[in-house]
């Protein structure tokens, strides 16, 4: 009786002990544990790392990604509609959340091949609108998409900003202490100025990264159709005449360059030839005088 009571008390103490792992004891002659029993035990184990079908844990926190997306589109239109198409895209950009970074339009009067280009940034929800507008003003011949992960740069910049701002706040707290001397205040003020300058630099960098990751860069390139019908039957002749003038000017420039480059050598060669001629003439005169002197007089 006493042994049985002691065993019951020890078992109760073991079960009640905090932090102790409950172990299953299988007595000889008892049925072996089945797969279902092991599954239930694993589901109830807090340290086993196994989660049952009915359990639910906190969702894994995913790191926010910062992606810089870009699009490069080539549009072909007729020369007569080039300026109209270019202006249409510029005007449409002003009706949506779109920002023109740079633009260029070249017409025939400049002497170059007519073309145009628009560099802009648009919010993601308006990307489809600007691409649709580009397709409506001409024929899209090429569309290239690029994506660059800027997450590391953004995270590093934000971490630097946070550390610098904390350091700045600590410096301001040190300046407010009554025990600070004049020398300490001067050194703290210098350090505070440098820290604020670094904060401004990192803040500007963060704004640049935000502009790259929160908006999509779009490059629109306008080209003119290259066909005899669109340019006219005499267009090749006009092109040949225009290019011949350019070739003539380039050849003239090359000739002038060659003359100026060869002039010092021509002067040097002329001087050497002149000296040689003088020397040869002098020798000839000396030989003639010597021959005359050796001739016997009658």
C-alpha positions, 0 to 999 in steps of 0.5 A: 500500500505504501509503495503504491502511494509513493509511486502515485505521488512521484508520478504526480510530481513528475507531471506537475514539474514545469519545463519537463518533457513528458515521455511515454513509457511502454510497459512490457506486454503493452501494445506497440505505439501505432502511427496514429499515436505517434502523429498525435504526440508529434502534433502536441509537442511544442519543441518538435517543429511539426504542425498538424493540419488543424494548427495555425501559426503566425505567417512568415513576414516577407521582406518588401522588395523595391524594384526599378522597372523600365520600358523602352518602346520604338514607334514608327510613324510617317514623317508628316505625322511625326510632330503630331504623334510626338505632341499627342503623347506629351499632351496625354502625359499631362492628363495622368500621373506622368512626369516628362524627364526629357524630350527631343524632336528633330525635323527635316529642316535641321539637316538630320533624319527626322526623329523624336524621343520622350523620356518619362516616369509614370505611376504603375497604375497608369503604365497601360494608359501611356503604352496604349497611347503610344500604340495609337499614334504609330506602329510599335516595332519594339518593346523592351522591358527591364527590372532591377532590384533596388531593395539592398540600396533602399534598406541600406539607405534607410538604415543609415538615415535611422542611425544618423538621425539617432546620432543627431538626437543624441548630440542635441541632448548632449548640448542641452546638458548644463555640465557641457563646457564651451569647448564641448559645445563647439565640438558637438556643434561641428559634429552636429553640422557634419551629421546633418549634412550626411542626413541631407545627402542620404535623404536625397538619395532615398528620394531618388530611389523612391522615384526609381522604384515607385514610378516606372521609367518609359523611353519612347523613341519615334522613327520615320518610315523609310520607304520610297513612297513616303519620301517621294520618288526624288528623295534618293537624289535629294539625299545623295546631293545633300550627302555629296555636299557633306562629303565635299566639305569633309574632304576639304577639311582633310586636305587642309589638315594634311597640308598643315601637317606636311608643311614642316616636313616640306620646309625641312626637305627643301632646306636639305635639298638646297644645302646639297645643291650648294655643296655639289656646285661648290665641289664642281667649281673646285674640281673645275679650277683644279683641272684648269690649274693643272693644264700646261700652258702653251 
